[in-house]
Amino acid sequence: MSTITVRELHQVLQDNASQNVIDVRTPVEFAEVHVAAAKNVPLDALQPDQLYETHRLSIEKPVYILCRSGQRATRAAEQLAKSGFPNSIVVEGGTLAWIDAGLPVNRGKTKVIGLERQVRIAAGFLVLTGLGLGWFVNPGFLGLSAFVGAGLIFAGVTDWCGMGLLLAKAPWNQKA
């Protein structure tokens, strides 16, 4: 899998603005801030075989993939490569690196809680709920905290987060 720095991508876009650039974050994250040339194709809705019809992405040209920091873009690049897009290029550091480099972005009017923060909030809430219910109602509820803890370990080891994928489908993350 190929990668490119944000500065290199910026130069590519300066030379030719009609590049295939997709941002695989949720619509809400994209609406908050995004690279002007990017088209929003959320990871959970990514269908490589339909990219040409829906977003006019050419299979002959490279597809530059952005997300918040790089993890979702890497998964999207793997998915695209399996589906016949040979030139999938992950933008190192994602949108955060683009902003940190002082490169131009389009900003929306509202602030949102990013998907990674939502996962941390939900996991903390579930752990505390499990502990509270286990202490005051029935010790069997401690299993909820253990389940969430095991899920966090699994996510850390495999770089796959089921809770993140579930939250990405939540209605508040779908509004553009």
VENCOR-V24468 format. One record per helix or strand. SS is the DSSP state (H for helix, E for strand). FROM is the first residue (numbers start at 1). TO is the last residue. Records with the same first field share a line. If there is no record, write none. Layout:
SS=FROM-TO, FROM-TO
This chain:
E=2-4, 20-23, 33-34, 39-40, 63-66, 88-91, 106-107
H=6-15, 27-32, 43-45, 48-55, 71-82, 94-100, 115-136, 139-158, 162-168, 171-173
